[in-house]
Amino acid sequence: MAAERELLLGLQEAEGGGLDSGELAVRLGLDHQLLVGAVKSLQTLGDVIEAELRSSKHWELTEEGKEIVEKGSHEARVFDSIPPNGIAQSDLMKLPSGKVGFNKAMSNKWIRIDKSAKGGPRIHKATNCIEDVVKNKLLLIQQRKDSSLDDKEKNELKKRKLLSEVTLKTYWITKGSSFTTTVVKQDTELTPEMIAK
């Protein structure tokens, strides 16, 4: 932890004004909790630094959301799995994204049902190409460009459990009245009573 403290103090002196612990952790490629530990450790040394707790909210993809960014939305996977001559509805429903993707693909008018087909209902593509809007929205969120999405779109993705709102607690760190770039471990005063225990 001493290395993080020294690093934190060195950066604090170099940048002058103040630092956000979350931004600093990202820039240095460190776990934010390591910097929080360093901040708390420095606070025990007196007025070396001032740290104000702040809280901010941002959107993060869930595991399912990350999978959609990688493989496409359920409805796009259903669309892609339909061969040119169609697929039996019962076979489509057995696919991993079949049940979830079928309804969304139908509401998007990407697929159609031929109920008069021999052997039961058959699913066909209703269009030649699609745009995977869900995947594109999730990519924006992953790239921290979610300001281009309105609250309704974000809440729709949240309802589908593809993203969640996360509260991040960070520290705004400034120099204290006793600021220094070198931290000297304070000597502990031992008393005879402490030794006797």
trRosetta pair geometry for C-beta under 8 A, 3 or more apart (Angstrom, degrees):
i j d omega theta_ij theta_ji phi_ij phi_ji
1 4 5.6 -52 -160 36 50 112
1 5 6.4 53 145 -23 74 102
1 34 7.5 -160 -116 -161 76 81
1 37 5.8 -94 -129 126 123 120
1 38 6.1 -175 -172 -86 88 75
1 41 6.1 131 150 -38 131 164
2 5 5.6 -54 -151 34 36 114
2 6 6.4 34 154 -18 68 104
2 183 7.4 -151 -146 69 84 126
3 6 5.9 -54 -148 37 31 109
3 7 6.1 31 153 -18 65 110
4 7 5.5 -56 -144 41 31 113
4 8 6.0 35 155 -23 66 107
4 30 7.1 127 -115 -157 111 157
4 34 5.4 -155 -96 154 156 100
4 35 6.3 -147 -175 -95 125 52
4 37 7.2 63 84 80 153 96
4 38 4.0 -123 120 -72 113 138
5 8 5.7 -55 -146 36 28 112
5 9 6.3 23 157 -14 64 108
5 38 4.8 -169 -75 -152 63 100
5 41 6.0 -82 -83 92 123 127
5 42 5.9 158 -137 -65 102 100
5 183 5.6 -29 138 3 132 154
6 9 5.9 -58 -148 40 29 108
6 10 6.1 31 154 -21 65 108
6 181 7.7 60 -152 170 67 75
6 182 7.8 14 -119 -116 92 49
6 183 7.0 -121 -77 15 71 106
7 10 5.7 -53 -145 35 29 112
7 11 6.3 24 158 -13 64 107
7 28 7.2 94 157 -134 138 152
7 38 7.9 -51 59 -145 91 164
8 11 6.1 -59 -149 40 27 107
8 12 6.1 32 151 -27 63 109
8 19 7.9 -158 -157 71 79 155
8 24 7.6 70 -117 156 80 153
8 35 6.7 137 -87 -142 122 86
8 38 5.1 155 -19 137 148 138
8 39 7.2 -153 -160 -71 160 66
8 42 7.0 -116 97 -40 139 147
8 49 8.0 -35 138 -67 117 157
8 173 7.3 -62 -176 151 110 167
9 12 5.3 -51 -144 32 33 118
9 13 6.5 29 158 -17 65 102
9 42 7.5 165 -66 -111 100 138
9 48 7.6 -46 -105 163 117 117
9 49 7.8 -124 -98 -59 80 118
9 180 7.3 -6 -164 103 137 49
9 181 4.7 150 140 -139 114 55
9 182 7.7 -178 117 -48 154 21
9 183 6.9 -179 -30 -37 156 101
10 13 6.1 -57 -153 35 29 105
10 14 6.3 25 153 -17 64 112
10 181 5.9 74 -84 -154 56 113
11 14 5.5 -58 -142 39 33 112
11 15 6.0 10 168 -5 70 114
11 19 6.4 60 125 -79 113 154
11 24 6.7 122 125 -138 160 124
12 15 6.7 -69 -141 43 20 94
12 19 6.3 -98 -97 -4 71 128
12 49 6.8 -92 -129 -106 162 115
12 173 6.4 -84 -104 128 114 116
12 174 7.9 135 -154 -155 108 22
12 175 6.2 137 160 -75 115 79
12 179 7.5 -136 126 -154 129 121
12 181 7.8 -174 64 -102 98 80
13 16 7.9 30 178 -66 29 42
13 175 7.7 79 -89 -87 59 120
13 179 7.7 151 -84 158 89 121
13 181 5.2 -31 -27 -80 147 116
15 18 7.8 -81 112 55 114 13
15 19 6.2 93 73 -68 148 99
17 174 7.1 -59 159 -116 48 96
18 172 5.6 24 162 175 134 87
18 173 6.0 161 -163 78 81 46
18 174 4.3 -41 -99 -81 102 85
19 23 7.3 -142 -175 69 75 104
19 24 5.2 41 173 -55 121 130
19 172 7.5 164 81 -156 39 48
19 173 4.7 -18 61 58 90 103
19 174 8.0 169 19 -72 65 45
20 23 4.2 65 77 15 108 109
20 24 6.5 176 83 -13 53 88
20 54 7.5 -57 -133 51 97 140
20 170 5.5 32 -177 143 87 142
20 171 7.6 160 -154 82 45 44
20 172 5.9 -23 -98 -101 66 67
20 173 7.7 175 -87 14 16 83
21 24 5.6 -57 -143 40 31 114
21 25 6.3 37 157 -25 65 104
21 32 6.5 95 137 -156 98 89
21 35 4.8 166 -163 124 101 129
21 36 6.4 91 164 -73 152 66
21 39 6.3 -47 -94 -47 140 141
21 170 4.7 -176 56 -165 91 87
21 171 4.3 52 -15 45 130 84
21 172 7.9 -112 -9 -65 83 25
21 173 6.3 90 -58 -22 88 115
22 25 5.9 -53 -151 30 28 111
22 26 6.8 25 153 -14 62 104
22 32 6.0 3 -112 -120 61 128
22 56 7.6 -102 17 39 165 125
22 168 5.8 69 -105 150 145 132
22 170 3.9 -72 -23 -96 104 138
23 26 5.8 -56 -153 36 34 110
23 27 6.2 31 152 -18 67 109
23 170 7.8 62 -4 -160 71 157
24 27 5.7 -56 -144 39 31 111
24 28 6.1 12 163 -4 67 113
24 30 7.9 -16 127 46 77 116
24 35 6.2 139 93 -130 114 158
25 28 6.3 -66 -140 48 24 97
25 30 5.0 -101 -145 75 71 84
25 31 6.8 -46 -160 125 121 15
25 32 4.2 -26 -97 -90 176 66
25 34 7.6 137 -121 55 107 90
25 35 5.1 -121 -75 0 100 140
26 29 7.6 25 -179 -72 28 37
30 34 5.2 -98 169 62 113 131
30 35 6.1 110 105 -41 130 100
31 34 4.8 96 70 -7 88 102
31 35 7.8 -169 95 -1 53 81
32 35 5.8 -58 -159 38 43 108
32 36 6.3 46 146 -23 73 104
32 168 8.0 -82 -164 -161 173 108
32 170 7.5 -83 -159 -104 127 86
33 36 5.3 -48 -144 35 39 116
33 37 6.4 45 154 -22 66 100
34 37 5.7 -53 -155 34 31 114
34 38 6.6 32 148 -19 63 104
35 38 5.3 -50 -148 35 38 114
35 39 6.3 43 151 -23 67 101
35 171 8.0 -152 131 37 102 114
36 39 5.6 -49 -149 33 33 114
36 40 6.5 30 153 -15 64 105
36 171 6.9 141 -113 -10 71 120
37 40 5.8 -56 -147 39 31 108
37 41 6.2 33 153 -21 65 108
38 41 5.6 -54 -146 37 31 114
38 42 6.3 30 155 -18 65 106
39 42 5.9 -58 -151 37 28 108
39 43 6.5 32 150 -25 64 105
39 49 7.1 -100 -144 92 72 145
39 51 5.1 101 -175 -105 117 157
39 171 5.1 120 -147 42 165 166
39 173 6.4 -121 -117 -91 113 124
40 43 5.5 -49 -149 29 34 116
40 44 7.1 39 152 -25 61 98
41 44 6.0 -51 -162 23 35 112
41 45 7.6 33 144 -20 60 102
42 45 5.7 -53 -162 25 44 115
42 48 5.2 -112 -178 81 94 125
42 49 4.9 32 132 20 132 121
42 51 7.9 115 80 -34 110 128
42 183 7.3 -103 -110 -99 83 138
43 48 7.9 -133 -88 49 26 94
43 49 6.8 -74 -76 68 64 94
43 51 6.1 -75 -75 21 117 126
45 48 4.8 16 91 -11 117 130
45 178 8.0 -140 127 97 93 127
45 183 6.5 -95 -94 -143 165 105
45 186 7.3 171 -127 -29 81 116
46 176 7.4 162 118 128 71 151
46 178 5.4 0 111 49 120 150
47 50 7.4 5 -157 -65 77 79
47 176 3.7 -172 165 162 69 126
47 177 4.5 -2 135 44 142 86
47 178 4.3 106 76 15 88 99
47 179 7.8 -69 128 -45 77 60
48 176 5.1 78 88 42 14 130
48 178 5.5 -55 -78 90 50 91
48 179 5.9 99 -166 -109 52 44
48 180 6.3 -66 -134 32 98 78
48 183 7.2 29 -136 -103 162 96
49 173 5.6 -14 -178 -163 129 96
49 174 7.0 145 -165 76 75 38
49 175 6.6 -73 -117 -128 61 27
49 176 4.9 -107 -65 -21 5 105
49 179 6.9 78 -77 -105 55 89
50 173 7.2 149 79 -156 54 46
50 174 4.7 -16 60 65 105 91
50 175 7.2 18 13 86 92 23
50 176 5.0 140 -37 -85 74 78
51 171 4.3 -15 -167 -169 105 128
51 172 7.1 149 -156 70 51 46
51 173 5.2 -10 -102 -101 81 73
51 174 8.0 -179 -76 25 39 63
52 171 6.7 135 63 -160 39 67
52 172 4.5 -17 59 55 99 100
52 174 7.9 23 -3 5 101 103
53 169 6.3 -8 -169 -174 98 104
53 170 7.8 151 -154 85 51 33
53 171 6.0 -38 -96 -101 49 71
54 169 7.2 160 83 -156 43 55
54 170 5.3 -23 66 69 95 80
54 171 7.0 145 17 -113 84 18
54 172 5.5 64 -20 -25 126 100
55 167 5.7 2 -175 -178 108 104
55 168 7.0 159 -155 81 58 43
55 169 5.0 -24 -100 -101 82 71
55 170 7.7 155 -93 22 32 66
56 167 7.4 159 82 -155 30 59
56 168 5.3 -20 65 61 82 94
56 170 6.9 -7 13 13 106 112
57 165 5.7 7 -175 179 113 104
57 166 6.9 156 -153 80 63 41
57 167 5.3 -33 -95 -98 77 65
57 168 7.4 162 -97 15 25 76
58 144 7.5 -20 -163 -125 131 91
58 146 7.8 136 -164 38 79 139
58 165 7.5 169 89 -152 22 63
58 166 5.9 -24 67 62 71 90
58 168 6.4 3 17 -4 105 120
59 141 5.1 -71 106 -154 124 116
59 146 5.3 114 40 -90 131 174
59 154 6.3 -113 -91 -147 150 120
59 163 5.2 22 -179 167 106 130
59 164 7.3 158 -151 81 65 30
59 165 5.8 -42 -97 -99 66 60
59 166 7.2 131 -123 15 16 84
60 141 7.8 162 -119 154 14 111
60 163 6.5 165 85 -157 34 82
60 164 5.9 -22 64 63 84 78
60 165 8.0 135 19 -118 75 14
60 166 4.9 26 1 -11 119 131
61 65 3.4 -146 -163 105 91 126
61 66 4.9 125 123 -56 130 72
61 69 6.7 -29 -134 -20 164 130
61 138 6.0 72 -105 -164 120 102
61 141 6.3 131 -59 104 88 120
61 142 5.8 -2 -25 -81 131 91
61 162 6.8 -38 -145 160 77 68
61 163 5.3 -53 -105 -100 44 82
62 65 4.6 103 45 3 66 105
62 66 7.2 -125 96 -4 37 85
62 161 5.8 -36 31 161 165 71
62 162 5.9 -146 33 -165 105 20
62 163 6.1 -147 -11 -90 83 23
62 164 5.8 83 -65 -15 95 101
63 66 5.7 -51 -151 34 33 112
63 67 6.5 36 149 -20 64 104
64 67 5.5 -51 -150 34 35 115
64 68 6.5 37 150 -21 65 102
64 161 6.1 51 47 114 142 93
64 162 5.8 -96 99 -108 99 60
65 68 5.7 -52 -150 33 33 112
65 69 6.7 37 150 -20 64 100
65 138 5.3 -172 -170 -140 93 129
65 141 7.8 -49 175 80 137 136
65 157 7.4 65 -109 175 119 110
65 161 8.0 -138 -42 128 93 52
65 162 3.9 111 -87 -179 94 69
65 163 5.2 84 -89 -64 159 67
66 69 5.6 -49 -152 31 35 113
66 70 6.5 29 151 -13 64 108
66 142 7.9 112 -106 -98 69 126
67 70 5.7 -61 -152 42 33 110
67 71 5.8 -18 168 22 72 113
68 71 6.6 -72 -121 58 25 77
68 72 6.6 -53 -162 122 62 15
68 73 5.2 33 -153 -92 114 53
68 74 7.5 -54 -105 -28 107 67
68 134 6.4 -67 172 127 140 109
68 135 5.7 -145 152 -97 91 76
68 138 5.7 97 94 21 114 169
68 162 6.2 -20 18 -139 147 119
69 135 6.2 138 -109 -153 41 80
69 138 5.1 -129 -72 117 92 121
69 139 5.8 135 -131 -77 101 71
69 142 5.9 59 -109 -36 156 153
71 77 6.6 21 141 -80 103 123
72 76 4.0 -106 168 91 117 128
72 77 5.3 149 91 -56 110 80
72 80 7.1 72 88 -7 163 141
72 132 5.4 -98 -147 -123 90 158
72 135 5.5 -48 -131 -67 50 143
73 76 4.6 93 53 7 80 102
73 77 7.0 -144 94 -6 41 86
73 101 7.2 140 131 -113 77 99
73 104 7.3 -99 145 116 122 152
73 132 5.3 173 10 -159 104 103
73 133 7.9 -7 -17 59 151 56
73 134 3.9 80 -84 67 140 130
73 135 5.3 -124 -32 -41 88 88
74 77 5.7 -56 -149 36 30 111
74 78 6.5 33 151 -21 64 103
74 97 4.0 -170 -146 -163 78 112
74 100 4.3 -45 173 103 163 108
74 101 3.4 -144 145 -71 83 90
74 104 6.4 96 83 36 101 138
75 78 5.6 -48 -148 32 34 113
75 79 6.5 37 151 -19 64 104
75 97 7.8 -126 -41 156 24 123
75 100 8.0 -101 -52 122 67 75
75 101 4.4 175 -80 -154 37 80
75 102 7.9 -154 -112 -25 71 11
75 104 3.8 -100 -69 99 126 112
75 105 4.1 169 -155 -61 91 77
75 108 6.2 93 170 10 149 140
75 110 6.7 116 166 33 106 148
75 132 7.9 164 78 -125 90 81
75 134 7.3 110 35 8 110 137
76 79 5.5 -51 -149 36 35 114
76 80 6.2 33 153 -17 66 107
76 101 7.6 -103 29 -142 37 124
76 130 6.3 -163 -115 96 84 134
76 132 4.2 -1 -73 -101 149 113
76 134 7.6 -147 -15 46 113 108
76 135 6.7 -28 5 -20 155 126
77 80 5.7 -54 -142 40 32 110
77 81 6.2 31 157 -23 64 109
77 95 7.6 -171 134 144 106 129
77 96 7.7 -47 137 77 147 94
77 97 4.2 75 82 47 131 157
77 101 5.7 -109 63 -93 88 162
78 81 5.9 -62 -149 34 28 110
78 82 7.1 34 154 -32 61 100
78 92 6.8 60 -151 -171 96 109
78 95 7.1 148 -106 83 70 141
78 97 5.7 -125 -52 109 82 105
78 98 6.4 117 -105 -115 103 42
78 101 3.5 173 -27 125 122 126
78 102 5.7 -179 -136 -72 157 52
78 104 7.9 141 24 64 138 91
78 105 4.8 -115 84 -29 131 150
78 111 7.0 -73 128 -30 111 148
79 82 6.3 -55 -162 15 32 112
79 101 7.8 -123 -14 168 69 122
79 105 5.6 179 -56 -129 89 129
79 110 5.0 -56 -95 150 125 134
79 111 6.4 -146 -100 -53 75 104
79 125 6.5 79 -157 -114 81 98
79 130 5.6 3 149 2 170 149
81 87 7.1 -17 126 -17 86 164
81 92 7.1 138 102 -129 122 81
81 95 5.7 73 158 -122 171 164
81 97 7.9 162 -10 59 140 106
82 86 6.4 -20 -170 -132 101 40
82 87 5.3 -126 -127 3 69 113
82 92 7.4 8 -86 -104 88 120
82 111 6.6 158 -44 -114 161 118
82 123 5.9 -105 -114 114 124 101
82 124 6.8 137 174 -144 135 26
82 125 5.3 160 96 -52 135 87
83 86 6.9 -44 71 35 75 13
83 87 6.2 108 23 -58 85 94
84 125 8.0 -48 -120 18 41 120
86 114 6.8 -32 -135 20 165 125
86 117 7.4 -129 109 -106 153 158
86 122 4.5 60 141 162 139 109
86 123 5.8 164 -162 79 92 43
86 124 4.2 -50 -93 -81 108 78
86 125 8.0 -146 -92 -1 67 64
87 91 5.3 -113 172 81 100 119
87 92 5.1 117 109 -62 121 97
87 122 6.9 158 77 -159 25 74
87 123 5.3 -22 63 58 80 97
88 91 4.4 85 65 6 93 105
88 92 6.9 -161 91 -10 47 85
88 119 6.4 -73 -104 123 121 113
88 120 5.9 56 -153 80 104 111
88 121 7.4 104 -161 85 61 55
88 122 5.9 -50 -100 -106 45 70
88 123 7.6 44 135 12 7 85
89 92 5.5 -53 -147 35 35 115
89 93 6.4 36 156 -22 66 105
89 113 6.8 25 -77 -130 127 106
89 120 6.5 -115 35 136 99 107
89 121 4.2 10 -8 93 135 105
89 122 6.8 -126 -28 -92 80 18
89 123 5.5 113 -86 -34 70 101
90 93 5.9 -53 -150 33 30 112
90 94 7.1 34 150 -24 59 103
90 120 6.3 20 -12 114 114 154
91 94 5.8 -55 -159 26 36 114
91 95 7.6 49 145 -33 62 92
92 95 5.9 -41 -168 7 42 115
92 98 5.1 150 146 -137 62 110
92 102 6.4 107 134 -90 120 117
92 123 5.2 20 -40 21 158 147
93 98 4.5 149 -136 146 24 135
93 99 5.9 57 -150 -70 80 75
93 102 6.9 -14 -91 -41 74 150
94 98 6.2 75 44 -13 25 164
95 98 3.9 125 56 -51 82 104
95 101 8.0 -47 95 44 117 129
97 100 5.8 -76 -165 59 64 100
97 101 4.2 47 147 -18 99 130
98 101 6.3 -64 -122 46 10 100
98 102 5.8 22 172 -37 57 110
99 102 6.2 -46 -142 17 19 114
99 103 7.8 11 165 -9 51 101
100 103 7.2 -71 -173 33 28 100
100 104 7.0 8 150 -2 65 116
101 104 5.8 -68 -149 46 39 107
101 105 5.6 37 158 -22 77 112
102 105 5.9 -61 -145 39 24 108
102 106 6.3 25 156 -20 63 108
102 111 7.6 -73 -146 64 62 147
102 123 7.7 -92 -131 -109 101 152
103 106 5.7 -55 -148 35 29 113
103 107 6.4 24 156 -15 65 107
104 107 5.8 -55 -145 39 32 107
104 108 6.2 27 155 -14 65 110
105 108 5.7 -58 -144 43 30 109
105 110 4.5 -82 -164 60 81 116
105 111 4.7 35 138 8 115 114
106 109 7.5 28 176 -77 34 34
106 110 7.7 -81 -63 44 20 76
106 111 6.1 -57 -80 66 59 94
106 113 7.8 4 -113 -28 115 104
108 130 7.4 58 137 -141 137 124
109 112 7.9 19 -159 -68 63 85
109 126 5.7 -99 166 97 67 150
109 127 7.4 73 123 -24 81 118
110 125 7.0 -47 160 -148 71 72
110 126 5.9 152 154 44 18 101
110 127 5.9 -74 -137 32 56 109
110 130 5.3 13 -123 -91 124 135
111 123 5.5 4 177 -174 127 101
111 124 6.7 155 -159 81 75 38
111 125 6.0 -59 -106 -113 69 37
111 126 5.5 173 -121 -8 9 98
112 123 7.4 155 78 -153 37 57
112 124 5.5 -22 62 65 87 89
112 125 7.9 26 18 123 82 12
112 126 4.4 104 -25 -77 99 107
113 121 5.3 -12 -169 -170 107 116
113 122 7.3 139 -159 71 56 40
113 123 6.0 -31 -101 -98 64 65
113 124 8.0 162 -95 21 17 77
114 117 4.5 78 109 -39 108 108
114 121 6.8 153 76 -158 50 60
114 122 4.6 -18 59 63 105 94
114 123 7.7 -163 17 -76 79 17
114 124 6.1 49 -20 -7 111 116
115 121 5.1 -22 -111 -104 57 92
117 120 6.9 -15 85 85 96 33
117 121 6.5 94 40 -145 109 21
117 122 3.7 19 19 0 171 118
119 122 7.6 64 75 -62 95 105
125 128 7.2 87 136 -93 133 30
127 130 6.4 111 87 -68 123 78
131 136 7.3 -8 164 -19 95 139
132 135 4.0 18 130 23 118 119
132 136 6.3 143 97 -20 70 88
133 136 5.5 -58 -148 38 33 113
133 137 6.3 34 155 -21 68 104
134 137 5.9 -54 -150 34 29 110
134 138 6.4 25 154 -15 63 108
134 157 7.3 148 -147 -105 85 98
134 160 7.9 -53 -141 83 128 166
134 162 7.3 -121 -176 -120 108 174
135 138 5.8 -59 -149 39 31 110
135 139 6.3 37 151 -25 65 104
136 139 5.6 -49 -149 30 32 115
136 140 6.8 37 151 -21 62 100
137 140 5.7 -51 -157 30 35 114
137 141 6.7 31 148 -16 65 103
137 149 5.9 84 -150 -97 99 136
137 153 6.2 -140 -140 167 141 120
137 157 6.3 -151 119 -68 131 139
138 141 5.6 -52 -150 37 38 112
138 142 6.2 41 150 -22 68 105
138 157 6.9 165 -78 -145 84 140
138 162 6.2 -88 -93 157 122 123
138 163 7.0 -172 -119 -54 85 115
139 142 5.6 -53 -145 36 32 113
139 143 6.2 20 157 -8 66 110
140 143 6.0 -66 -147 46 27 102
140 145 4.5 -92 -164 81 79 97
140 146 5.8 124 127 -86 95 52
140 148 5.9 -100 -164 57 143 114
140 149 6.2 138 100 -33 141 113
141 144 7.6 33 -178 -79 33 26
141 145 7.6 -98 -67 57 21 60
141 146 4.5 47 -107 -80 68 112
141 149 7.2 -24 -65 11 91 147
141 154 7.8 126 -91 -116 127 92
141 157 7.6 -164 -31 115 154 164
141 163 5.9 -52 154 -106 166 150
145 148 5.7 4 150 7 91 113
146 149 5.3 -49 -166 32 67 112
146 154 6.8 69 -176 -93 118 119
149 153 4.4 -115 -172 84 102 132
149 154 5.5 119 122 -53 122 87
150 153 5.3 98 57 8 69 101
150 154 7.3 -135 103 -2 36 91
151 154 5.6 -58 -147 40 36 111
151 155 6.0 33 157 -19 70 108
152 155 5.9 -57 -145 39 27 108
152 156 6.4 32 153 -23 62 105
153 156 5.7 -52 -150 31 30 114
153 157 6.7 26 153 -13 63 104
154 157 5.8 -58 -153 39 33 108
154 158 6.2 35 148 -22 67 107
154 163 7.1 -77 -160 81 76 136
155 158 5.2 -49 -142 37 36 117
155 159 6.2 44 153 -25 66 100
156 159 5.6 -48 -149 30 30 114
156 160 6.8 23 151 -11 61 105
157 160 5.7 -58 -151 42 34 107
157 162 4.6 -81 -175 65 85 114
157 163 4.9 27 127 21 115 110
158 161 7.4 34 177 -81 37 29
158 162 7.4 -99 -78 50 23 70
158 163 5.7 -65 -83 75 65 80
158 164 6.6 104 -131 -99 91 42
158 165 7.1 -5 -109 -23 135 90
161 164 8.0 7 -150 -61 56 92
175 179 4.0 -14 -165 -77 99 154
176 179 5.2 152 55 -61 62 80
180 183 7.2 146 91 -76 104 50
190 194 5.2 -127 -155 73 73 132
190 195 6.1 68 169 -51 117 97
191 194 4.9 100 54 0 75 101
191 195 7.4 -146 94 -2 42 86
192 195 5.7 -57 -150 39 37 110
192 196 6.2 42 153 -27 68 107
193 196 5.6 -53 -146 32 31 115
193 197 7.1 34 156 -24 62 99
194 197 6.2 -53 -160 23 33 109
